[in-house]
Amino acid sequence: MPRQSASLDRATPERIAVAALSIVDDQGPAALSFRTLAARLDISVASLQRRCTDLAGLLDLVTDHLAERLPHIAPGTGWADATESRFTALYRLLTAHPGLVALRGSRPWMGRNLLARLVEPQLADSIAAGMTTVEAITAYRRMYLLTLGSASFVDHRDPAATRAVTRAALAALDPETYPVLSGRLAEIVPVVTDHEVYYGALRQLIRAAAPSAASESSAVTEPSASSGPSEPSEPSASSGD
């Protein structure tokens, strides 16, 4: 049986993913191509294409490589804590590599490691905690879209530069037309790169989706004509914050 070429030996999925991510992080998403990546790996473009046929395949390989860093949550961890740990870990990965996020665009974030470390355990935990399948996937999608969107629109690797650009854009606005945006820069600009915007929103979604809150909501009956409006229930202590 003929031995595969030395070029293919160097084109391991791990080496391809690491090199591609390095190009995107250091030079920006526009710099990534099969030609530049093959040159970085010292292999032929044909060898690279045998490993990942096209750009979509390359991005899937890189994404799955990153997803290996997502945590395994210990059995018995409370639903809210496990949920927050999984999604904040995903958020940190995405904000560390904004060029990759930009390249993927609307392509779905799929792959063996992402499914095994995020999607499958999150859905399984939610169903085990009392959610229906529809409730579990709905809660997952809300948190996933919040995470992806929060990481997509701001380059958190250089917050000072991001704030400077935002400040300049808002300061150039006509104050008569945009009195709030142009007149309250000191309060508005820092929030653009404040991670707590994401963390706070995620915790709100977790509290709203907590199985205990969902079961309490479904148990509420319509008020009788003689009764006043019911008071909203406080989120359970087990839902986390």
C-alpha positions in Angstrom: 0.0 0.0 0.0 1.6 3.3 -1.0 2.5 5.7 1.7 0.7 9.1 1.6 2.8 12.1 0.7 4.8 14.1 3.2 2.6 17.1 2.2 -0.5 15.2 3.4 1.4 14.3 6.6 1.8 18.0 7.3 -1.9 18.7 6.5 -3.4 17.3 9.6 -6.7 18.8 10.7 -5.1 20.2 13.8 -2.3 22.0 11.9 -4.7 23.3 9.3 -7.0 24.7 12.0 -4.2 26.3 14.0 -2.6 27.9 11.0 -5.9 29.2 9.5 -6.9 30.7 12.9 -3.5 32.4 13.2 -3.9 34.0 9.8 -7.4 35.3 10.5 -6.5 36.6 14.0 -3.2 38.3 12.9 -4.1 39.6 9.4 -7.9 39.7 9.3 -10.5 37.5 7.6 -9.7 38.8 4.1 -6.2 37.3 4.3 -7.4 33.7 4.6 -7.3 31.8 1.3 -6.3 28.3 0.3 -3.2 29.7 -1.3 -2.0 31.6 1.8 -2.9 28.8 4.1 -1.1 26.2 2.0 2.0 28.4 1.9 1.9 28.8 5.7 1.8 25.0 6.0 4.3 24.4 3.3 2.0 22.1 1.4 0.3 22.2 -2.0 -3.2 23.7 -2.5 -4.3 20.3 -3.8 -3.2 18.6 -0.5 -5.1 21.2 1.5 -8.2 20.7 -0.6 -8.1 17.0 0.0 -8.5 17.7 3.7 -11.2 20.4 3.5 -12.8 20.7 0.1 -13.8 24.3 0.2 -14.0 27.4 2.5 -17.1 26.1 4.2 -15.2 22.8 5.0 -12.2 24.8 6.2 -14.3 27.0 8.5 -16.1 23.9 9.9 -12.7 22.4 10.7 -11.5 25.6 12.5 -14.8 25.9 14.4 -14.7 22.4 15.6 -11.1 22.8 16.7 -12.1 25.8 18.8 -15.1 23.9 20.2 -12.7 21.4 21.9 -12.1 24.2 24.4 -15.7 24.3 25.6 -16.0 22.9 29.1 -17.3 19.5 30.1 -19.9 20.3 32.9 -19.8 18.1 35.9 -22.8 15.9 36.4 -25.1 17.2 39.1 -24.4 20.9 38.3 -27.6 23.0 38.6 -29.3 23.8 35.3 -28.8 27.5 35.6 -25.1 27.3 36.5 -24.5 24.7 33.7 -26.3 26.8 31.2 -24.4 30.0 32.1 -21.0 28.2 32.1 -21.6 26.7 28.6 -22.8 29.9 26.9 -20.2 32.2 28.6 -17.5 29.9 27.5 -18.8 30.0 23.9 -19.0 33.8 24.1 -15.4 34.1 25.2 -14.3 31.9 22.4 -16.2 33.9 19.8 -15.0 37.3 21.1 -11.4 36.1 21.1 -11.7 35.4 17.3 -13.9 38.0 15.7 -12.4 37.4 12.3 -13.6 33.8 12.3 -17.1 35.0 13.3 -17.1 37.4 10.4 -16.0 34.7 8.0 -18.7 32.3 9.0 -21.4 34.9 8.5 -24.8 33.1 8.3 -23.3 29.6 8.1 -24.5 27.4 10.9 -22.1 26.7 13.7 -22.0 23.0 13.6 -19.4 20.2 14.1 -18.8 17.2 16.3 -17.2 19.0 19.2 -19.8 21.8 19.3 -22.7 19.4 19.2 -21.1 17.2 21.9 -20.0 19.9 24.2 -22.8 22.5 23.8 -25.9 21.5 22.0 -26.5 17.9 23.1 -25.7 18.4 26.8 -27.6 21.7 27.0 -30.7 20.1 25.5 -30.4 17.0 27.6 -30.0 19.0 30.8 -33.0 21.1 29.9 -35.2 18.1 29.2 -34.0 16.4 32.4 -34.9 19.5 34.3 -38.5 19.3 33.2 -38.7 21.2 29.9 -40.4 19.8 26.8 -38.3 19.3 23.7 -39.8 22.5 22.2 -39.1 24.5 25.3 -35.5 23.2 25.5 -34.6 24.0 21.9 -36.4 27.4 22.1 -34.4 28.4 25.2 -31.2 27.1 23.5 -31.8 29.1 20.4 -32.5 32.3 22.3 -29.3 32.0 24.2 -27.3 30.9 21.2 -28.5 33.8 19.1 -27.8 36.3 21.9 -24.3 34.9 22.2 -23.5 34.9 18.5 -25.0 38.4 18.0 -23.2 39.9 21.0 -19.9 38.6 19.7 -20.5 39.5 16.1 -20.9 43.3 16.1 -18.0 44.5 18.4 -14.3 43.6 18.2 -13.7 43.1 21.9 -10.0 42.4 21.4 -9.3 46.2 21.2 -12.0 47.9 23.2 -10.2 51.2 23.4 -10.1 51.5 19.6 -13.7 50.4 19.3 -14.8 53.1 21.8 -12.7 55.7 20.0 -14.4 54.9 16.7 -17.8 55.0 18.3 -17.1 58.2 20.1 -16.0 59.9 16.9 -19.0 58.8 15.0 -21.5 60.0 17.6 -19.6 63.3 18.2 -20.1 64.1 14.5 -23.8 63.9 14.7 -26.0 67.0 14.6 -26.8 67.7 18.3 -30.2 69.2 17.4 -31.3 66.0 15.6 -29.6 63.5 17.9 -29.4 65.3 21.3 -29.1 62.0 23.3 -26.6 60.2 21.2 -24.3 63.3 20.7 -24.8 64.8 24.2 -24.2 61.8 26.5 -21.0 60.3 25.1 -19.4 59.7 28.4 -22.3 57.4 29.4 -23.1 55.7 26.1 -19.6 54.9 24.7 -18.3 52.6 27.5 -21.4 50.4 27.2 -20.5 49.5 23.6 -17.6 47.3 24.8 -19.0 46.3 28.3 -19.2 42.5 28.5 -21.8 42.9 31.3 -24.3 43.8 28.6 -24.1 40.2 27.4 -23.7 38.5 30.8 -26.7 40.4 32.2 -28.9 39.6 29.2 -27.9 35.9 29.3 -28.8 35.7 33.0 -32.2 37.3 32.2 -32.8 34.6 29.6 -31.8 31.9 32.0 -34.1 33.2 34.7 -37.0 33.4 32.2 -36.4 29.9 30.9 -35.7 28.2 34.2 -37.8 25.1 34.4 -39.2 26.1 37.8 -40.3 29.5 36.4 -41.9 27.8 33.3 -43.9 25.3 35.4 -45.1 28.1 37.7 -46.2 30.1 34.7 -48.1 27.2 33.1 -49.9 26.6 36.4 -51.3 30.1 36.7 -55.1 30.1 36.0 -57.1 33.0 34.5 -58.1 35.5 37.2 -61.8 35.6 38.0 -63.8 38.8 37.3 -63.6 39.7 41.0 -60.0 39.2 41.4 -57.3 41.8 40.8 -54.2 41.3 38.6 -51.8 38.7 40.0 -48.4 39.7 41.2 -45.5 38.4 39.1 -43.6 35.6 40.9 -40.0 36.1 41.9 -37.4 34.0 40.1 -36.4 31.0 42.0 -33.2 31.1 44.0 -31.9 28.1 42.0 -32.0 29.9 38.7 -28.7 31.7 39.4 -27.7 35.3 38.6 
